[in-house]
Amino acid sequence: MTRCALSVVIPAKNEAETLTRLLPRIQKYQPSVEILVVDDGSTDQTRSVCETANVRVVSHPYSKGNGAAIKTGARHARGDIIVFMDADGQHDPADIHKLLHKIDEGYDLVVGARKRSSQASAARWMANSFYNRFASRFVGQPVADLTSGFRACRAALFREFLHMLPNGFSYPTTSTMAFFRAGYSVGYVPINVNKRPEGSTSHIRLLHDGARFLLIIFRVGTLYSPLKLFIPISAFFFVSGLSYYGYTFVVAGRFTNGSALLLITSVLVFLIGLVSEQITQLLYASRSDS
């Protein structure tokens, strides 16, 4: 396989035990690549484990968040292709070649899409399925896994969107939709995800971070295609205004303030969406010119 240098970036917070097993496996399957662990303010032996394994490590002085660690890794990675994977052992290093093969086919971002059997719970699977369908509505393409952290991308393209990425756990959501919006090619490969080791706990809280995932979809949705978000809202207020006017006309024979408020709100929401659409067009036009 002919490709440029590869970096594997792993954000880690207090994952010394799992890194002890994970790093040798990456070195086994990808012996000639750069492995970069971003130590996000760990209080255990994460850094010393990396140094013992002769793995490059960059440390945050305090915990800044998973997304912040990803951005640090992207800035420091030397490879032209970056593979991002979790430090908790859920992602199998043997699957890295699947992502790289898809990159070789011409894709700019390749995401490891978790199979149904790999989801931690039925609730999480249903939540992820909803996010995937919601994102697909915006981008006009099937989104197989919006929140998977196991992905490969062209480093230069990924760095274009660093300013958009949040410091929390929703960087996969933002980066996926940003790649779609910029017209880059996004592909998926099915993967199985290993269960977390015994005694290891996830840093993600389903309800709290699920709400944040949903908010980030709305935020990036307004950057991707604002009218797709604002037009249905505008239409809702418009139909409500007309319906209420019809009701009050039949009952009271007049046009009420409530109907006026709903119709004015409809117009305002539509105009906000229109302005947002123009701003989005200008934003990406300026990026393509630079």
Backbone bond lengths (Angstrom), bond angles and torsions (degrees), N, CA, C in turn:
res aa  C-N    CA-C-N  psi(-1)  N-CA   C-N-CA  omega(-1)  CA-C   N-CA-C  phi
1 M - - - 1.453 - - 1.522 109.03 -
2 T 1.326 117.68 125.21 1.457 122.54 179.35 1.518 109.03 -95.68
3 R 1.328 116.36 118.55 1.455 120.70 179.28 1.514 109.80 -156.12
4 C 1.336 116.68 164.97 1.452 122.19 177.24 1.525 109.18 -76.37
5 A 1.329 114.71 174.41 1.459 120.57 -178.90 1.515 110.85 -56.20
6 L 1.332 115.72 145.72 1.461 122.90 -175.86 1.517 110.36 -116.82
7 S 1.337 116.13 137.37 1.458 122.43 172.52 1.518 109.40 -119.08
8 V 1.319 116.49 136.22 1.463 122.23 172.55 1.519 107.12 -106.45
9 V 1.323 116.77 115.51 1.464 122.50 -176.93 1.521 109.17 -104.72
10 I 1.334 115.94 127.84 1.467 121.60 -176.50 1.523 109.36 -127.66
11 P 1.338 118.42 107.61 1.463 119.47 172.29 1.522 109.74 -75.02
12 A 1.326 116.33 135.08 1.463 118.99 -174.81 1.523 111.16 -142.21
13 K 1.316 115.01 135.48 1.466 121.35 172.99 1.523 108.12 -135.66
14 N 1.327 115.53 110.74 1.461 122.17 -179.77 1.525 111.91 54.80
15 E 1.336 115.44 50.43 1.472 121.17 -179.30 1.531 110.69 -120.15
16 A 1.340 117.02 33.58 1.467 120.44 -176.55 1.525 111.57 -58.48
17 E 1.322 117.34 -43.30 1.462 120.77 -176.23 1.522 111.63 -64.41
18 T 1.327 117.50 -46.21 1.466 119.72 -178.39 1.525 110.98 -72.29
19 L 1.330 117.78 -34.16 1.465 120.20 178.28 1.526 111.64 -64.30
20 T 1.311 116.99 -30.40 1.466 120.92 177.70 1.524 110.79 -58.28
21 R 1.328 116.60 -34.80 1.466 120.59 178.52 1.524 112.34 -91.41
22 L 1.333 117.20 -33.87 1.456 120.98 -173.69 1.529 112.79 -72.90
23 L 1.318 117.57 -46.31 1.470 120.55 -173.69 1.534 112.89 -60.08
24 P 1.345 119.62 -44.84 1.472 118.65 176.98 1.530 113.05 -60.89
25 R 1.326 117.07 -32.66 1.466 119.80 -179.94 1.529 110.52 -70.05
26 I 1.333 117.01 -39.20 1.465 118.87 176.26 1.525 109.94 -63.66
27 Q 1.321 116.84 -42.96 1.465 121.14 179.44 1.522 111.42 -64.32
28 K 1.327 116.11 -29.27 1.463 120.04 177.59 1.520 111.39 -70.09
29 Y 1.343 116.71 -46.75 1.466 120.62 -175.89 1.528 112.95 -84.44
30 Q 1.336 117.75 -26.69 1.468 121.69 -179.63 1.530 108.27 -132.58
31 P 1.337 117.69 71.83 1.470 120.34 -170.66 1.521 115.04 -68.38
32 S 1.331 118.98 -20.92 1.463 120.26 -173.12 1.523 113.81 -107.37
33 V 1.334 118.15 12.60 1.454 119.84 -175.34 1.525 110.63 -99.47
34 E 1.321 115.41 162.47 1.458 121.13 172.55 1.518 109.11 -82.14
35 I 1.324 116.22 127.79 1.463 121.50 173.63 1.520 106.89 -108.85
36 L 1.323 115.77 122.16 1.457 121.66 -177.93 1.526 108.94 -122.08
37 V 1.314 116.89 114.64 1.458 122.52 176.40 1.525 108.06 -99.87
38 V 1.331 116.09 128.15 1.457 121.46 175.87 1.522 107.39 -100.91
39 D 1.319 115.69 108.39 1.457 122.61 -179.09 1.522 108.89 -81.97
40 D 1.331 115.83 105.59 1.463 120.79 -174.85 1.529 111.21 -88.40
41 G 1.323 115.55 68.27 1.459 120.45 176.44 1.508 114.21 66.71
42 S 1.327 117.94 36.32 1.464 121.19 -178.74 1.530 110.94 -65.50
43 T 1.335 114.84 149.03 1.468 120.55 176.76 1.526 111.44 -109.78
44 D 1.341 116.54 4.99 1.464 119.85 177.19 1.527 109.26 -105.37
45 Q 1.301 117.49 -152.60 1.467 122.39 -175.32 1.532 113.14 -96.06
46 T 1.326 116.83 26.56 1.466 120.18 -177.60 1.522 112.18 -53.76
47 R 1.316 117.48 -48.25 1.470 120.31 -177.34 1.533 111.91 -64.53
48 S 1.318 117.34 -44.62 1.464 119.65 -178.07 1.523 111.45 -67.04
49 V 1.346 117.63 -33.38 1.468 120.70 176.27 1.526 110.06 -62.13
50 C 1.335 116.35 -42.81 1.467 120.58 179.36 1.523 111.24 -65.24
51 E 1.318 116.66 -42.45 1.463 120.46 179.99 1.519 111.25 -65.38
52 T 1.310 117.10 -38.14 1.469 121.27 177.34 1.524 111.03 -63.64
53 A 1.338 116.46 -35.30 1.468 121.22 -179.91 1.527 112.02 -84.95
54 N 1.346 117.68 6.53 1.481 122.57 -178.38 1.528 111.27 57.56
55 V 1.343 114.80 41.22 1.449 121.88 179.16 1.525 108.67 -108.46
56 R 1.310 116.80 137.48 1.458 121.01 178.36 1.525 109.88 -67.27
57 V 1.331 116.61 137.61 1.456 120.82 -178.47 1.527 109.73 -137.18
58 V 1.335 115.59 136.96 1.458 123.13 173.73 1.522 106.63 -119.84
59 S 1.335 117.42 128.58 1.457 121.34 -174.39 1.515 112.07 -110.38
60 H 1.335 115.74 137.37 1.455 121.52 168.23 1.532 108.28 -84.90
61 P 1.332 118.99 141.69 1.467 120.39 178.52 1.523 112.66 -67.10
62 Y 1.327 116.73 -20.94 1.461 122.61 176.16 1.522 107.26 -153.37
63 S 1.326 116.83 166.48 1.462 120.81 -176.78 1.524 110.87 -70.93
64 K 1.323 116.75 123.17 1.459 122.07 -179.46 1.523 112.53 -109.56
65 G 1.317 116.87 -13.53 1.459 120.30 -179.29 1.514 111.77 116.42
66 N 1.336 115.48 157.20 1.459 121.45 -177.99 1.522 112.01 -60.68
67 G 1.337 116.80 -43.07 1.459 120.19 -179.88 1.512 111.91 -64.80
68 A 1.343 117.08 -38.42 1.460 120.41 177.54 1.522 110.64 -63.94
69 A 1.339 117.20 -38.22 1.457 120.71 177.37 1.530 111.10 -65.15
70 I 1.326 116.31 -38.07 1.463 120.32 177.17 1.526 110.04 -62.08
71 K 1.326 116.87 -44.21 1.466 120.41 -179.15 1.525 110.87 -64.79
72 T 1.323 117.02 -40.60 1.469 120.02 176.06 1.524 110.82 -61.24
73 G 1.329 115.64 -43.79 1.458 119.66 178.97 1.517 112.42 -62.54
74 A 1.342 116.75 -41.41 1.466 120.43 179.95 1.525 110.96 -64.96
75 R 1.326 116.97 -35.93 1.465 120.26 179.70 1.530 111.83 -70.37
76 H 1.333 117.28 -34.82 1.461 120.90 -174.86 1.526 113.75 -93.64
77 A 1.329 117.69 -15.25 1.468 120.60 -177.42 1.529 110.84 -64.57
78 R 1.313 116.44 138.60 1.460 121.73 -177.71 1.528 112.58 -95.80
79 G 1.319 116.96 -15.19 1.456 119.93 -175.80 1.516 113.03 -79.02
80 D 1.325 115.57 154.63 1.462 121.20 174.70 1.524 111.27 -78.18
81 I 1.336 115.96 -22.80 1.464 122.46 173.91 1.527 107.24 -116.62
82 I 1.332 116.21 134.10 1.466 120.84 178.04 1.524 109.29 -117.59
83 V 1.318 115.21 132.04 1.462 121.71 170.37 1.519 107.51 -107.82
84 F 1.324 116.43 123.95 1.462 121.40 175.60 1.520 108.50 -101.55
85 M 1.333 116.31 134.29 1.458 120.09 175.93 1.521 109.31 -148.57
86 D 1.336 115.88 157.78 1.452 121.07 -177.82 1.525 110.93 -78.80
87 A 1.321 114.52 157.60 1.466 120.12 -178.22 1.518 112.77 -90.77
88 D 1.333 118.01 -3.40 1.458 120.58 -172.59 1.522 114.21 -87.85
89 G 1.329 117.16 4.72 1.463 120.47 176.94 1.504 115.24 85.18
90 Q 1.326 118.32 2.86 1.461 120.25 -179.70 1.525 112.08 -72.36
91 H 1.307 117.56 -31.20 1.463 121.41 -179.49 1.522 110.25 -92.33
92 D 1.311 115.40 133.24 1.459 121.63 -175.73 1.524 109.85 -89.54
93 P 1.341 118.93 119.09 1.466 120.80 177.89 1.523 113.36 -57.17
94 A 1.327 117.21 -22.63 1.464 120.07 178.40 1.522 111.92 -66.90
95 D 1.343 116.82 -17.00 1.460 120.48 -179.62 1.531 113.06 -89.10
96 I 1.315 117.51 -4.87 1.467 119.80 -178.47 1.521 110.79 -58.90
97 H 1.326 116.41 -39.37 1.465 118.99 -177.16 1.528 111.69 -63.82
98 K 1.352 117.78 -27.19 1.465 120.40 177.29 1.530 110.59 -65.32
99 L 1.324 115.61 -41.98 1.464 119.47 178.31 1.524 110.85 -65.78
100 L 1.325 116.35 -42.36 1.464 120.11 -178.16 1.525 111.48 -66.91
101 H 1.323 116.35 -35.58 1.469 119.48 177.72 1.526 110.38 -62.52
102 K 1.318 116.58 -38.94 1.462 120.53 178.69 1.530 110.44 -69.04
103 I 1.327 117.45 -37.03 1.469 120.80 174.96 1.522 109.90 -60.28
104 D 1.338 116.48 -40.67 1.464 121.03 179.05 1.529 112.14 -62.58
105 E 1.332 116.37 -24.59 1.466 119.77 179.10 1.524 112.13 -76.43
106 G 1.343 116.96 -7.31 1.452 120.50 176.60 1.512 115.09 114.67
107 Y 1.332 117.91 3.89 1.457 120.71 178.97 1.525 110.13 -78.48
108 D 1.324 115.76 149.69 1.460 121.81 179.78 1.524 111.86 -95.59
109 L 1.323 116.35 -29.19 1.462 122.58 176.33 1.515 108.08 -137.61
110 V 1.322 116.47 129.25 1.467 121.48 178.77 1.522 107.98 -125.79
111 V 1.322 115.69 126.97 1.460 121.86 -175.45 1.524 109.78 -112.04
112 G 1.317 116.28 134.47 1.456 120.65 173.60 1.520 109.38 -77.42
113 A 1.328 116.98 107.32 1.467 122.23 -175.90 1.530 109.89 -87.30
114 R 1.320 115.99 118.81 1.460 120.83 -177.42 1.525 111.60 -70.95
115 K 1.309 115.79 135.54 1.457 120.69 176.89 1.527 109.77 -75.43
116 R 1.327 115.66 161.72 1.472 120.72 -178.88 1.520 110.51 -56.05
117 S 1.313 117.87 -40.15 1.466 121.35 -177.58 1.522 112.73 -68.19
118 S 1.352 116.84 -15.36 1.457 120.45 -177.87 1.521 113.40 -92.66
119 Q 1.332 117.50 -6.43 1.457 120.11 -178.71 1.527 109.76 -71.55
120 A 1.340 115.42 142.35 1.462 120.72 -174.94 1.524 112.27 -63.93
121 S 1.330 116.97 -33.42 1.461 120.68 -178.70 1.520 109.01 -157.31
122 A 1.336 115.86 165.76 1.461 120.18 178.20 1.519 110.68 -63.85
123 A 1.345 116.07 -37.96 1.472 119.81 -179.86 1.522 111.05 -63.14
124 R 1.324 116.34 -43.36 1.469 119.44 179.97 1.519 110.79 -67.67
125 W 1.332 116.93 -37.54 1.466 119.61 177.30 1.522 111.01 -62.45
126 M 1.333 116.89 -43.60 1.466 119.90 179.63 1.526 110.83 -65.03
127 A 1.334 116.66 -39.97 1.463 119.95 178.95 1.526 110.62 -64.00
128 N 1.331 116.50 -45.87 1.465 119.74 179.65 1.522 111.57 -64.53
129 S 1.332 117.19 -37.04 1.460 120.25 178.01 1.527 110.73 -63.28
130 F 1.323 116.30 -39.22 1.461 119.98 177.54 1.515 110.71 -64.54
131 Y 1.339 117.06 -45.69 1.464 120.35 178.79 1.525 110.80 -59.57
132 N 1.334 116.66 -41.68 1.463 120.25 -178.68 1.525 111.35 -62.78
133 R 1.331 116.84 -44.98 1.463 120.30 179.23 1.524 110.97 -66.47
134 F 1.321 116.24 -38.81 1.461 120.79 -179.82 1.528 110.09 -63.07
135 A 1.342 116.77 -45.94 1.465 120.94 179.64 1.522 111.12 -66.69
136 S 1.329 117.24 -37.62 1.465 120.51 178.98 1.523 111.29 -60.40
137 R 1.326 115.94 -33.82 1.470 120.78 178.21 1.531 110.88 -61.79
138 F 1.313 116.75 -37.58 1.453 120.55 -179.10 1.525 112.23 -75.17
139 V 1.332 117.20 -47.71 1.457 120.01 -170.67 1.521 113.16 -85.84
140 G 1.342 117.61 -15.27 1.456 119.74 179.88 1.506 113.60 74.72
141 Q 1.327 116.98 14.92 1.462 122.50 177.81 1.526 108.13 -135.74
142 P 1.347 117.55 151.90 1.461 118.59 177.89 1.529 110.93 -65.70
143 V 1.306 116.70 129.55 1.462 122.62 176.20 1.522 106.92 -107.61
144 A 1.330 116.43 108.83 1.460 120.81 -172.85 1.520 112.97 -77.88
145 D 1.327 117.68 -32.63 1.463 120.85 179.07 1.524 108.21 -157.50
146 L 1.319 115.72 104.06 1.460 121.01 -174.06 1.516 112.67 -77.77
147 T 1.327 118.08 -28.92 1.456 120.98 -169.24 1.524 114.39 -111.08
148 S 1.318 118.19 7.30 1.463 120.28 179.47 1.524 110.68 -66.78
149 G 1.337 116.36 132.73 1.449 120.86 178.39 1.511 114.05 -90.75
150 F 1.327 117.52 -1.01 1.466 122.00 179.30 1.513 108.17 -96.41
151 R 1.337 117.11 106.43 1.458 121.36 -173.20 1.515 111.13 -155.29
152 A 1.325 114.58 155.64 1.457 122.02 175.46 1.520 108.58 -123.98
153 C 1.321 116.95 145.28 1.465 120.19 -177.72 1.515 110.15 -154.55
154 R 1.312 114.28 164.39 1.460 120.86 173.10 1.525 107.59 -78.62
155 A 1.327 115.76 122.66 1.459 121.14 -169.69 1.523 112.54 -58.50
156 A 1.324 117.59 -43.97 1.465 120.67 -176.83 1.520 111.51 -62.12
157 L 1.339 116.96 -37.72 1.461 120.42 179.70 1.521 111.05 -71.94
158 F 1.327 116.70 -40.18 1.465 120.09 179.97 1.524 110.81 -62.24
159 R 1.320 116.83 -37.96 1.470 120.35 -178.09 1.524 111.95 -67.48
160 E 1.321 118.08 -19.37 1.463 119.93 176.92 1.522 111.97 -62.06
161 F 1.337 116.58 -25.69 1.459 120.30 -172.62 1.525 113.22 -109.83
162 L 1.325 118.22 12.86 1.464 120.15 -177.67 1.523 111.72 -59.52
163 H 1.338 116.46 -35.69 1.469 119.31 -178.53 1.527 111.94 -68.05
164 M 1.341 117.35 -18.56 1.464 120.90 -178.99 1.526 112.24 -89.71
165 L 1.322 117.25 -19.01 1.454 120.15 -172.13 1.529 111.47 -76.22
166 P 1.325 117.86 132.16 1.470 120.37 176.29 1.519 110.12 -75.02
167 N 1.317 116.57 163.93 1.460 120.86 -179.21 1.522 112.69 -83.55
168 G 1.336 117.54 -8.85 1.452 120.90 -178.61 1.509 113.15 -90.13
169 F 1.340 115.66 -149.96 1.464 121.06 -172.39 1.523 113.90 -87.81
170 S 1.307 119.16 1.79 1.460 119.44 -173.78 1.525 113.28 -100.06
171 Y 1.344 117.48 22.29 1.464 118.58 177.30 1.531 112.26 -62.36
172 P 1.362 121.08 -35.16 1.465 118.67 179.26 1.525 112.65 -60.76
173 T 1.340 116.12 -40.39 1.457 120.84 178.57 1.516 111.10 -58.51
174 T 1.327 115.96 -50.97 1.457 121.25 -176.34 1.515 111.74 -64.58
175 S 1.323 116.86 -46.47 1.467 119.39 -176.64 1.520 111.95 -66.41
176 T 1.335 117.67 -38.57 1.461 120.19 179.22 1.521 111.09 -61.63
177 M 1.327 116.83 -49.01 1.463 120.14 -177.03 1.526 111.60 -70.50
178 A 1.335 117.21 -32.40 1.458 120.24 177.44 1.528 110.83 -66.07
179 F 1.336 117.45 -39.96 1.468 120.63 177.26 1.522 110.14 -62.65
180 F 1.333 116.77 -43.52 1.468 119.74 177.22 1.519 110.77 -59.75
181 R 1.333 116.48 -47.25 1.465 120.85 -175.50 1.522 111.88 -63.44
182 A 1.327 116.81 -35.28 1.460 121.01 -178.72 1.527 112.33 -78.29
183 G 1.330 116.80 -4.42 1.463 119.91 178.89 1.509 114.23 85.15
184 Y 1.336 117.53 14.14 1.460 120.61 177.39 1.531 109.83 -82.61
185 S 1.316 115.58 159.02 1.467 120.90 -176.66 1.527 110.56 -85.61
186 V 1.339 115.30 127.72 1.464 121.76 -179.39 1.521 108.70 -118.57
187 G 1.322 116.65 127.29 1.460 121.04 179.87 1.523 111.16 -126.87
188 Y 1.321 115.65 168.06 1.461 121.57 -177.83 1.517 109.93 -134.86
189 V 1.321 115.78 146.51 1.462 121.42 171.16 1.526 107.58 -130.33
190 P 1.322 118.42 134.98 1.475 120.18 -179.84 1.523 110.92 -70.34
191 I 1.319 116.14 138.23 1.464 121.33 178.35 1.516 109.19 -137.67
192 N 1.325 115.36 157.88 1.453 121.84 168.76 1.523 108.18 -100.28
193 V 1.308 116.69 143.27 1.456 121.69 -179.94 1.520 108.97 -110.54
194 N 1.330 116.13 130.56 1.459 120.61 179.21 1.525 110.68 -74.14
195 K 1.311 115.76 151.77 1.458 120.09 174.42 1.516 109.26 -70.64
196 R 1.340 114.94 149.03 1.450 119.84 177.41 1.523 109.24 -63.06
197 P 1.345 116.77 144.66 1.471 119.56 179.37 1.527 111.88 -58.61
198 E 1.309 115.99 154.13 1.463 121.86 179.05 1.524 110.45 -57.26
199 G 1.327 115.17 129.10 1.459 119.89 179.14 1.507 113.95 88.69
200 S 1.339 117.30 -8.65 1.466 120.21 178.46 1.511 109.46 -89.95
201 T 1.315 116.96 137.00 1.457 121.38 -177.69 1.502 110.57 -114.90
202 S 1.316 116.28 144.52 1.456 121.49 178.67 1.517 110.15 -75.54
203 H 1.349 115.37 144.53 1.457 120.75 176.16 1.525 111.06 -83.96
204 I 1.336 118.22 -4.75 1.459 121.78 -177.81 1.527 109.49 -95.80
205 R 1.316 116.85 130.85 1.453 122.56 173.77 1.517 107.58 -102.77
206 L 1.337 116.22 120.20 1.458 121.33 -167.39 1.532 112.26 -57.09
207 L 1.336 118.47 -52.05 1.462 119.95 -175.44 1.525 111.37 -70.19
208 H 1.333 116.84 -47.47 1.457 120.27 -176.95 1.522 111.21 -64.61
209 D 1.336 116.30 -50.77 1.458 118.97 -178.25 1.519 112.08 -76.26
210 G 1.353 117.16 -24.58 1.453 119.55 174.24 1.512 111.11 -62.65
211 A 1.335 116.07 -41.70 1.464 119.89 176.68 1.522 111.02 -63.98
212 R 1.321 116.17 -37.76 1.467 119.55 178.59 1.525 111.06 -68.41
213 F 1.348 117.08 -37.26 1.462 119.61 175.90 1.525 110.00 -59.63
214 L 1.333 116.15 -43.53 1.454 120.16 -179.07 1.528 110.86 -64.29
215 L 1.317 117.33 -40.69 1.456 121.18 178.24 1.527 111.21 -64.68
216 I 1.326 116.45 -38.08 1.459 118.62 -178.99 1.528 110.32 -70.09
217 I 1.334 117.66 -31.01 1.462 119.93 175.13 1.521 109.88 -62.42
218 F 1.336 116.44 -44.20 1.464 119.78 177.50 1.529 110.60 -62.50
219 R 1.335 116.45 -42.37 1.468 119.97 -177.63 1.520 110.87 -63.66
220 V 1.334 116.10 -48.21 1.456 119.05 -179.02 1.515 110.54 -74.34
221 G 1.342 116.60 -28.00 1.459 119.45 175.44 1.512 111.74 -60.04
222 T 1.333 116.10 -39.15 1.463 119.10 177.90 1.521 111.22 -69.23
223 L 1.314 117.20 -27.58 1.464 119.81 175.10 1.523 111.04 -78.98
224 Y 1.344 115.95 -33.14 1.467 119.17 -176.97 1.523 111.31 -76.36
225 S 1.313 117.27 -59.80 1.458 121.59 -178.41 1.520 108.79 -150.47
226 P 1.347 117.31 82.11 1.464 120.82 -174.22 1.527 114.34 -55.91
227 L 1.335 117.93 -37.16 1.460 119.27 -176.74 1.524 112.28 -64.05
228 K 1.325 116.87 -29.11 1.460 119.23 177.69 1.523 111.25 -66.40
229 L 1.323 115.96 -23.67 1.456 120.17 177.10 1.523 111.41 -90.78
230 F 1.337 116.66 -43.16 1.461 120.18 -172.13 1.535 113.37 -81.40
231 I 1.331 118.54 -31.38 1.460 119.71 -178.39 1.527 112.37 -63.47
232 P 1.340 120.41 -46.19 1.474 117.99 176.88 1.527 113.06 -60.78
233 I 1.350 117.15 -37.19 1.461 119.90 177.92 1.526 109.97 -66.07
234 S 1.338 115.72 -43.91 1.464 120.03 177.91 1.525 111.19 -61.25
235 A 1.333 115.84 -43.04 1.466 119.90 179.79 1.526 111.48 -62.91
236 F 1.331 116.44 -36.63 1.469 120.13 178.52 1.526 110.60 -61.24
237 F 1.332 116.73 -47.93 1.469 119.47 179.70 1.528 111.61 -66.69
238 F 1.341 116.74 -35.14 1.457 120.00 179.87 1.524 111.17 -65.79
239 V 1.317 116.89 -47.62 1.468 121.12 179.43 1.523 110.38 -64.87
240 S 1.343 115.76 -39.69 1.470 119.28 178.27 1.528 110.57 -62.64
241 G 1.345 116.07 -41.90 1.454 120.15 179.35 1.517 112.49 -63.37
242 L 1.344 116.22 -44.69 1.465 119.41 178.85 1.525 111.55 -65.36
243 S 1.334 115.59 -41.30 1.464 119.10 -179.35 1.522 110.88 -64.10
244 Y 1.335 115.76 -43.14 1.466 119.09 -179.93 1.527 111.01 -67.03
245 Y 1.339 115.96 -36.14 1.463 119.13 176.86 1.530 110.44 -63.79
246 G 1.341 116.49 -43.19 1.463 119.81 178.09 1.513 111.48 -60.44
247 Y 1.333 116.34 -40.55 1.472 120.53 179.71 1.531 110.95 -65.30
248 T 1.338 116.56 -49.03 1.471 119.19 -177.84 1.520 111.86 -68.51
249 F 1.340 116.78 -30.11 1.468 119.16 178.01 1.526 110.76 -66.32
250 V 1.338 115.57 -40.97 1.465 119.61 179.25 1.524 110.87 -69.90
251 V 1.333 116.85 -41.53 1.467 121.07 -175.09 1.520 111.87 -80.36
252 A 1.363 115.99 -47.62 1.468 119.51 -173.11 1.517 112.94 -113.64
253 G 1.322 118.37 -8.68 1.451 121.75 179.14 1.519 114.50 67.69
254 R 1.354 117.37 30.46 1.464 118.83 -179.31 1.530 111.23 -151.07
255 F 1.324 113.92 166.43 1.461 122.95 176.85 1.530 108.15 -93.50
256 T 1.343 117.22 121.15 1.458 120.66 -171.81 1.526 111.99 -98.39
257 N 1.332 114.63 166.11 1.464 121.02 177.32 1.531 111.57 -64.02
258 G 1.333 116.00 -33.72 1.462 119.24 178.50 1.516 112.04 -61.92
259 S 1.321 117.52 -42.66 1.465 121.26 177.85 1.519 110.63 -64.10
260 A 1.334 116.06 -42.19 1.464 120.09 179.50 1.524 110.76 -61.92
261 L 1.329 116.86 -42.33 1.460 121.18 -179.33 1.527 111.20 -62.75
262 L 1.323 116.71 -44.20 1.466 120.35 -179.82 1.529 111.29 -65.08
263 L 1.318 117.86 -41.95 1.466 120.62 -179.49 1.528 111.44 -69.40
264 I 1.325 117.03 -39.42 1.468 119.78 177.35 1.531 110.44 -64.93
265 T 1.326 116.25 -40.92 1.470 120.25 176.98 1.516 110.83 -59.91
266 S 1.324 116.62 -40.57 1.459 121.00 178.17 1.525 111.15 -58.95
267 V 1.324 116.66 -45.95 1.471 121.10 -179.82 1.525 110.64 -64.69
268 L 1.343 116.62 -43.34 1.464 120.66 -178.43 1.528 111.56 -63.97
269 V 1.332 116.78 -43.48 1.463 120.21 178.92 1.524 110.54 -62.22
270 F 1.336 116.93 -42.01 1.460 120.06 178.21 1.532 111.12 -62.30
271 L 1.321 117.33 -43.45 1.471 120.42 -179.71 1.527 111.55 -65.80
272 I 1.340 117.11 -37.44 1.467 120.01 176.09 1.527 110.25 -62.12
273 G 1.343 115.79 -43.01 1.460 119.32 177.20 1.515 112.45 -62.86
274 L 1.332 116.53 -39.40 1.464 120.63 -179.95 1.524 111.16 -64.89
275 V 1.338 116.11 -44.73 1.467 119.76 177.77 1.530 110.63 -63.87
276 S 1.339 116.78 -41.81 1.466 120.84 178.49 1.523 111.07 -61.42
277 E 1.330 116.60 -38.57 1.464 120.55 178.22 1.522 111.03 -62.73
278 Q 1.331 116.83 -41.78 1.459 120.59 179.65 1.526 111.20 -66.51
279 I 1.333 115.98 -40.75 1.470 119.72 178.50 1.523 110.49 -63.16
280 T 1.328 116.08 -41.82 1.466 119.87 178.43 1.517 111.31 -61.77
281 Q 1.333 116.85 -43.31 1.458 120.65 178.49 1.524 110.90 -60.76
282 L 1.325 116.98 -43.21 1.459 121.02 179.58 1.524 111.40 -66.36
283 L 1.335 116.71 -38.91 1.461 120.81 179.90 1.512 111.46 -59.97
284 Y 1.329 116.65 -49.82 1.465 119.38 -177.23 1.514 111.97 -76.56
285 A 1.334 118.10 -27.11 1.459 120.65 175.50 1.517 110.29 -66.28
286 S 1.343 116.88 -40.36 1.460 119.99 179.05 1.511 111.16 -67.82
287 R 1.349 117.90 -33.37 1.465 121.25 178.88 1.524 110.37 -69.02
288 S 1.324 117.22 -37.81 1.459 119.53 -179.65 1.519 112.26 -71.99
289 D 1.342 116.47 -24.87 1.457 119.75 178.70 1.513 112.54 -81.83
290 S 1.341 116.89 -23.77 1.460 120.11 -175.13 1.517 111.64 -81.17
